[in-house]
Amino acid sequence: MRKLIPLLVAVLLTGTVWAQAPQKMSYQAVIRDGGGLLVTNQVIGMEINIMQGSQTGTIVYTETQSPTTNENGLVSIEIGGCTSFNTINWATSTYYIETKTAVVAPLTTYTIAGVSQLLSVPYALNAKTAESITGTITETDPFYFGSQAVNITANDITNLSNLSGTNTGDQDLSGLATTASVTTALNLKVDKETGKGLSTNDYTNADATKVSNLSGTNTGDQDLSGLATTISVTTALNLKVDKEAGKGLSTNDYTTAEQIKLAGIATGAQVNVKPDWNAASGNVAEILNKPTIPTAADGSETKVTAGTSVTVTGAGTVASPYVINSTVSGSGTHYLGEEYLGGIIFNLYTTSDGTQHGIIVSKTETTATWSGSSLVGADRTEDGAYNMNLMPTGAGTARTWVETLGAGWYLPSVDELSILWHSRYYVNKTARAISSTLLSSTATYWSSTEYSAPHAFYFTFYTGNPNYNMKTTPSSVRAVRAF
């Protein structure tokens, strides 16, 4: 006989419950086999029925799913994927949820796990009836007539409506005319030398032509010779620049080796292993007086030394290059209850590349309030880091205390607290060994997940179930971080 142990007795509504469609509910359960062992990382079959009136009442909705349990035997599903779910009238009756499960093939041979009544949380679905309002609403805002908006005239509205990307002819743009063109400068008789107003005779015909020809595109009649202030190394050779004094002599002032070096730098053929060989500043003589450039890196440009858990072999030459190795073991070395990164590991999983990841809980805790009385959007049941970034701060609040632990720490979501509760024995075993604070078996720990404007979810470690309370109520606080 297989057993399905419900984790959240009052089925949690997901963040999509307030959307128009579809509406869904979250359901979580821990799956164990006939011997009481967790069924982990395995595809199972599930049938979910919603019955009206009683535990044996009329089935008003049914669906089947094939979810996969995680390494803790936890399965998480969303109920309501079929169209008929939206037709349930939650306000007219009581409803019960029946779950069946199969863990061996065929996954359609179910074992009845049980029937539970849907309590108040799912009936938030009935709030959709507030989408329509009848009757007349009279505006009584006492501040309206104190607004500058009352000074807007019908003519103002017409002018505003005429504004667009195209000038329709009725906008006054005179205030924008602050920049004069080059031709206007001539007409204003600006002297080309002193900037004083004289006559256009101060410009020659050639000057006037050159000014009028200036534009974004070089038409071929601008004299740009004054801009030619930078020459390449190869040009330096062609111009016969003396390597010492910079005076024009013959190329015989350069040796053959020096000319090869200059040509190599200009074309990029030489390996630039010293930054000042290809420096933008400095004269040719400074470049030529540098040591001979090696044809390839030979290890002399960098010295590599070993470090913690790192070994280095090789001489750093082309024939014997450096080889750096880490002595840290590969994936699969972490374990539940391990003291790691300032906390204790309580969740582990391995990605497709073989790398281990997980979640760590802090070694200490405090008592604080969630704080606030309005919705801030911290509605994710699985992502505490996202939620905490939206939580209020202040003296005595959970977020403020968590942030004192440093970067990376955050208040866990309600789902993450559920995982922590399942791994509490691993955490407390290590906590005793290192003399840190134990997870209390009777405490209520704040989650970062909101329930309503004045309420947020907490997790009761005595029963292993979530509930909600006023945000201003002090409760225990533990921080977590992912790796």
Residue, then its C-alpha position, 0 to 999 in steps of 0.5 A: m500500500r502506498k501512502l500520500i501524506p498531504l503537506l498543506v492541508a489548506v490548499l494554497l492559492t497561487g499568485t494567479v488566483w486574482a487573474q481573469a483566467p485561468q484560476k488555479m490552486s497550488y497543492q503539495a504532498v510528500i509521497r511515501d511507499g508501503g515501507g514508509l520510505l520517501v518516493t524521491n525523484q520519480v514520476i508518479g500518476m495523480e488524479i484530483n477530484i473536487m466534490q460538492g456538498s460532502q466527501t462523497g458528493t457530486i464530482v464537479y471537476t476532475e483532472t489527472q497529472s504526472p508530476t515528479t517528486n523531488e529529492n525530499g519526496l515532495v510533489s508540487i502541482e497546480i490544480g485548475g488547468c482544465t476549462s471546467f475549473n472556472t465554472i465552479n461556483w465556490a459561493t454556493s456550497t462546501y467543496y472537498i478535494e480527493t487525491k489519488t496517486a500511483v507510484v508504479a506502472p501503470l500510473t493510472t492504477y491509483t491508491i486512494a489517499g484521502v479526502s479533505q475539505l477545502l477551507s477558506v483559502p480557496y474561496a478567494l476564487n469567489a472574489k472574481t464577482a467583485e469585477s462588476i459594479t452597478g449603480t452611480i458613483t458621485e465624485t466628491d473629491p474636496f481637493y479637485f477645485g484646488s487643482q491647476a487643472v480647473n484653469i485649463t480652457a477649451n482653447d488649451i485643450t484644442n492646442l494640446s490635441n494639435l501637438s504631434g510629431t508633425n508641425t500642423g502649423d499652429q505651434d509657436l516655435s519661435g523660442l527655439a530659434t537660438t542657433a544661427s547657421v553659417t550663412t546667417a553668421l556671414n549675413l550678420k557680418v561676423d569678422k573671421e579673425t576677431g569676431k567683431g561685426l564688420s562687412t562681408n568684405d572681410y571674407t574673400n570669395a574663397d573663404a565664403t565658398k569654403v564656409s558654404n561647402l561645410s557639411g556633414t559629408n565631405t564634398g571634396d572641396q574642404d581642406l583637411s590637411g591640418l587634421a593630419t597630425t598622426i602617423s603610423v610607424t611605417t610612415a615614420l620610416n617613409l618620412k625618414v624620421d631620425k630615431e634619436a632627434g626626430k629630424g628628417l634624415s635617411t632610413n640608414d639611421y635605422t638598422t635592419a633589425e630596428q626596421i623589422k621591429l617597427a614594421g612588425i609593430a605596425t602590422g601587429a605581427q609582433v606579439n604585444v606582451k609588454p604594453d608599452w611596446n605598442a603604446a599610443s604615446g612616446n617616440v620611435a626611439e623609446i619603442l626601439n630601445k625596449p628589449t627584443i620582442p619574443t616571437a611567442a610567450d615563453g613564460s617570462e611575462t607572467k609568474v604563476t604560483a600555486g594557491t589553496s587547493v591549486t597546483v601548478t606544473g610546467a615551466g611556462t614555456v612553449a615546450s612546457p606550458y603551465v598546467i593549473n589543477s584544482t585539488v577540490s573534489g568535483s560534484g557530489t561532495h556536499y551533504l544535508g547538514e553540512e556547515y557551509l558558507g556561514g550556515i547549514i545546508f538543508n536542501l540539495y540538488t544537482t544540475s545537468d552539468g553535474t554541479q551541486h546547488g542548494i539552500i543554506v540556513s543561518k546559524t542564528e535567529t531573532t524575533a521580529t515583525w514582518s511590518g506594514s499593512s499594505l500589499v507590496g507584491a511579495d506573493r511568490t511562494e517559492d522565491g524568498a529572495y524576490n519577496m524580501n526585496l519588496m518587504p519594508t525595512g525599519a527597526g525591529t523588522a525581519r528584513t532589516w535583521v536579515e540584511t545585517l548578515g550580509a549580501g546573499w541572505y534573504l527571508p525564506s518563502v513559505d515553500e522554502l520554510s516547508i523544505l527547511w521543516h522537513s530537513r530540520y533534523y539534519v540542521n539541528k544535528t549540526a547545530r548541536a555539534i557546532s553550538s549554534t542556535l537550534l531550530s525550535s520545534t514549537a516556533t512559528y517562523w515568518s516567511s517572506t510570502e504575503y497573504s493579504a494587505p495586513h497579513a503574511f504567511y508563517f510556518t508552524f514547526y510544531t505541526g509542519n503547516p503554514n498559516y497567516n498572521m498580522k504583519t505587525t506580530p513578532s515571530s521567529v526569523r531565520a535567514v537563508r541563502a542559495f549556492 
